[in-house]
Amino acid sequence: MRIAVLDSDRSQADLVCQVLSAAGHSCQFFDSGKEMLAQMRKDSTDLLIMDWPTGDLEAPDILRRVKEKMSPDAPAMFLVNSNAEDDIVAGMLAGADDYLVKPLRRGELVARVSALLRRAYPAQTGTEQLQFGSYVFETRPGRLLKDGSVIDVTQKEFYLALLFFRNIGRPLSRAYIHESVWVRETAVPSRTMDTHVSRVRNKLSLRPENGFRLVPVYSYGYRLEKLGAQ
């Protein structure tokens, strides 16, 4: 999963990223709220971790603004000092899903992040069947059905389609798609991704007459749009 870390304390941010990277996540560090907001216009993230308070902008304001740019299900957590009850209340009221008290404990950090991700993204953490209208994704063993009939897709096409359905209406950057579907394959030509997207569009009949439209987002990536009731 892609995790954004906002923290003006570089040593603390390095610790967070080191621990989460060791747990299998991709971590991106920001030392200012303005920098993070600018990046969120160009890229996607699965979870936000931010120090509280932040340095350059009001913490509640930046949390609300970042959450507006994330998927509706994307969680956020913040880091606070042990005696900062007012900050804890402010953070939760601003839309955070959880918090951690400093100094950080590595095991607790991983456990809390894992719990947030399980709740937000059940399709990637063990749930065996997910349904989106007439489409059913059986994550084990990786079978896709439409109206009860199996659609013949490859493993990458399955997870690419599931990624789009999990994020209906949300623009997904090419970098985010690459990390989510191709994972450890470092050099994936742009044309390869476009070909897979085209195959998913055709095999699943993601066309306006069927209530969905899979469209490119200029200089960014792709977005699956739901056009009507299924």
N, C-alpha and C positions, 0 to 999 in steps of 0.2 A: 504494500500500500504506500501511496505517496503522502508524506507528512510534512507540513510547513511549520517551521519553528521561528517564532518572533521573540527575540530576546536581545537586549542591549548588552548583556553580560556574555561576552564571547566564550569564556571558559565554561559557563553553565550550559550554553547552547551546544558547545562541542561535546560535553558529557551526554546531553540528551540525544544528540545525533549518533554518537558512538554506540550508546546502548540500543537505540532503535534500529540502527543499521545491522548490529549483531543479531537482532531478532528477525531480520529479513525484510525490513522496510527501507524505502528510499526517503531520505531526509534532506530537505532544503532549508537553509538558514537565512534569516533576514534580521538585520540589526535596526531596522526602522519600519514604522507602520506605513510610511509613504512608499517605501520600496516594495513592501509586500503587496499593497493595493495595486501598484503599477503592474507587478508580475501577475496578479490574479486576473488582470484583463487579458493576458496572453496565454495563460496556462491553467491547469486544473489541479486540484489537490483533494485528498480523501479525508484529511483530518488536520485541524489546527491546534498547535500548542503555543501559548503565548505567556510571557512573563507579565505579572500584574503588580504595579502599574507599568505601562510602557514608557519609552523615553520621549518620543517626539509628538505624539498625539494622545488625546484622552483615551484611556483603555476601553471604556464602554462603547465609545463612538467607533473605534477601529474594529472592535469585535462585531458590532452590528453591521458595519460596512463590508467586512470580509465575509460574514455569514450570508449576506445578500448575494454574493458572487459565487458561493459554493452551492453544491447540491443541497436540496432541502433536508436530506437525511445526513449530510456530512456533520460529524460532531466536532466540538471544540472544547478544549480544556485549558485551564490556566494555572500558573504557578504563583504561590503566595507565601509570605512569611507566616510563621506559626501563630503570631498574635494579631493577625490582620483580619479580624472578623468583618469589619466594614468592607474590605476589599472582596472577601468571599461572598458577602451578600450582593455587592454591586455586580460582581462577575456573573453570578447565577441569574440575577435579574436581567442582565444584558443579553442572555441567551446561551451561556456556556452550559455544557452538559456534565462537566465534572471539574475537579480541581485537585492539585497536589500541593502539600505543604513542604516548604523548603526547610532544611536541606533535603535534596531528593534522594530516595532510595531506589537503586536500580531495579530490583525485583518488583517493587510496587509500581514503578513507572511502566514497565512492560505489561504487568497484569492489568492495570487500569486502561492502558491504550488498547490492549487486546479485547477487553470487555466492551469498550466503546465501539470498536470496529465490528465485533460480532453482532451487536445490536443494530448497527447502521447498515451493515452489508452481509446479511445472512447467506446470500448466494455464494459468497466466497469463504464461508466459515462453517460449512458442514450441512446446511439445509439441503435436503435431497430433491425437493420439487418446488418450483416457483411458477406461478401462472400470471400471464399478462394478457387479458382478453382471451382470444382463442389460441394463444401460444403457451405451451407448457415446456419448461426447461427442467429436465431431470438431471441434476448435477452429478449424480452417481448412477450410471456410468457415463453420463454425458450424452443424453438423448434429447432431441428436440421434436416436439409434436405440434401440429396445427390442426385444430378441429378433430383431434384423435388420430390423425395420420402422421407417421414418422417422416420427417424431412431429412434427407440425406445430406449431412454436413460433416466437414472435417472437424477435428478437435479445435483448431484455431478459429474456424468459422463459428463454432458453437460458443466459444468464450467471447468472441467479438460481438456476436448477436446479443448475448446475455449482458455484456457491458453496455450496449446501447439501450436495451430495455430497462436496465437498472437505473439509467440516467435519462429517461424520456424528457425531452425539452431542454436538456442541459448541453451546451456546447462542450465537446471533448477535444482537447488539443491532440495533435499528432504525437507529441512526446508522452502524454498520458496514456493514449491508446497503445503505443509501443511498449511502455513499461508494464501495462496491464495484461497484454495478450502475448507479446513476444518475449517478455521477461528478460532472460539472460542473453538473448541474441542481440549483440551490440550493433551490428551493421545490417539494418533492414532497409532496402531501397524504398523510396517513397512510392514507386510504382507497385511494389509488392503489397503495401497496405491498401492502395487504391483498388487493386485487383480483388483483394479479400473483401473489401467493403462492397464492391460491385456484386460479387457472388452472394454475399449475405442479402443484399437488396433484392436480387433476382430469386434466390431460392426461397426466401420468406415472403416474396410478393409484397414488399414494403412500398406500396404505391398508393396514391390518394384514393383510388376506388376501394381500397381495402382498409382505409382509415389511418394509414401511417405513411410517413414520407421521410426517407433517409437522405439528408442533404449535406453538401459540403459547406463549410463555413470559411469564407475567404481568409487566407493567410493564417488559419488557425487549426482547423480539423474538420470534424463532422458533428451533426446533431440529428437525433431521431425525434421526429415530431409526431404527436398523436393528433389526428385531424377530426375524429368523431368517435362516437360510442361504438364499441365492438360487441 
